[in-house]
Amino acid sequence: MILANMVAAVELQSTGRLISLSAPDLIIIVAYFAMVLGIGFYLKRYATTSDDFFMAGRDMTAWVAGLSFLSANLGALELMGWAAAAYQYGILATHFYWIAAFPSMVFLGLVMMPFYYASNTHSVPGYLQLRYGEATRTLSGISFAVMTVLMSGINMYAMALVMQLVLGWNFHFSIWVSSLTVAIYVTLGGLYSAIFNEVLQFFLIWFGALSIPILGMIEAGGWNGLVAKIHERVQGDYVHLWAPMSTFSGNPMGVHWTGIVFGLGGVIAFGYWTTDFLVVQRAMAAKDLRSARLAPIIASYFKMLVPAIVILPGLLGIAVLPFKLVPANTVGMGLHSYNEVLPLMLARYCGPGLLGLGVTALIAGFMSGMAGNVSAFATVWTYDIYQPHIYKHGSDKHYLLVGRWCTILGVIASIGTAYLVTHFRSIMDYMQALVSFFIAPLGATVIIGMLWKRATPKGGFWGLLAGTLSSVGMYAVVTIHPDALRYVALSAQAKPIADDLYRALWSCIICIVVTVGVSLFTEPKPIAELKNLVMGHLSATDEEAVPLYKRPIFWAVGVAVLFATLQIVFW
Amino acid sequence: MEDNNSTLHVHRAHHEMLPVWFFIGCLLLFYGLVILFVGIREFHHPPAVVLAGYHASLWGGIFLTVFGGGFTIHFSPRRKRKENQGASDQPKR
């Protein structure tokens, strides 16, 4: 029925679509939907306990957990948003893949994962309950649940928008087909299903999008040809990472290097990659501590390579498209927005078949993000809100059932959010604002809790609350009085993206100051209660006799070398 | 269900399920064959895309067929059963 409706929707394409699909393309898309649903039905038999459903039986290998860790992050923003950002800001957008990923992912693997894993908790709010108490868990659980539903709604909205713009599919139909598919396969197989499909989607995203950079570089004449063409077409430095960042006005993004290093790489990235349960849940599902530590490090290698299929198409769009793209709010007749650069490039190079694979890659990216949010939402809602506050002494089967219902409710809430997002100014700003509201202070709270045994339950709670409220407050002030941006970002020349970075930085600083200040005047937890929760009191270890090349530190050094090399090459 | 590190038992199921790589192999093999067929057809009906002369569909189809086929064979349940059978048939030392 769903597939029949999909075909009917294709037949109802509007005249403004960018791409026309042929029979092979439709076969490829239909096969994808059949496979993800088939995996869901196959895995239902294995999701028989709450640990199976919420933690995938803690049975995943490092590779599966690692690819799933990354794939859960390859949502709407990654594929469409950052290709658009690359067209708008040039190679500077790559900072969001490199400095915003490698240090924090490696830190998670080497330093933080032993605490998450050894504490035997089911979630990041669960860790906060053990470390700081119930109040902090509830605050972070509720804020996380709100954030995941909003994020999921963004994914849905973006996917429906893409299907409408690119293929001419009905906006509402796209939302309902994708969300029902995700609801079915996650409800059936839980985290097993989400992880399996995320790894599948990882391959589809890569193979579907890879034809654009390969053919694009051939057309542009290699990297030197690409740079020459960009210089012919636009003013400003679009091809260097750090050289133009000594001033706010010297680069298209309007950000100073301090904002990138401290705001993005130091606060937002650490907050997101180390405490966002959406991604951390995948690593926690690993079969042992060494696999759990390796998972984010393996993911960091592929994260470093993602710009090849996201940023490079944006740069190629500047160089080879015969027309200029414009901001979404100025699109008129015959004009295309930045957000359309990826599908435009896909249509430029891919004939039938490859085009279907590329469109499937987009759908897979959107659905993996949505599934990741929904499965994490179900876990946090069940373990951190429902179980401690609504029904404490249920059976395992009861919580398994609650998890399945939460998945469905999460999808319904996401659909509602998707319709709300249609009135928001842009996907990217919305996502960044959300991240700085919740993630930046949460990251500070968790990291302080792991590294400083003197941090108290009251310090953790008030620090997290102060950081979150200050971030919302700064956002509200700048929205009402745009001139206030000069105070938040420390420059009158700062652009909105700098606002997000500096707001995250300030909210993190406020969180740290309040946490430390309150902790110094309140009673800390006894040392006996901090076992496996704080540095210096960790009993778990993965230092068994394995060869050097199997150790997390070995791979962490490798990715550090890769990171340093890329910074120097594109400096 | 309690998040209490002194009482919580971590359940490790170690289910004997089909590996995810097998599903990936099957889907990519199918995609490879479809795209390879399209790629061969494009010699007579070239698509209206830039760089059509490079026959991206043909090369993409070959790559996906080989990659997907390799995964499908390597991770097929039949092969695993044979391996397990071979191991159990060997005399124990």
Interface residues (C-beta under 8 A of the other chain):
Chain A: P24 I27 I28 A31 Y32 M35 I39 Y42 L43 Y46 T49 S50 D51 D52 M55 G57 R58 D59 V64 A118 S119 N120 T121 H122 S123 G126 Q129 L130 I195 F196 V199 L200 F203 L204 F207 S211 I214 L215 I218 E219 K287 V320 A347 R348 Y349 C350 G351 P352 G353 L354 L357 Y383 Q387 G394 D396 Y399 K531 N532 L533
Chain B: M1 D3 N4 N5 L8 V10 H11 R12 A13 H14 H15 M17 L18 V20 F23 I24 C26 L27 L28 F30 Y31 V34 I35 F37 V38 G39 E42 P47 A48 V49 V50 L51 A52 Y54 A56 S57 G60 G61 L64
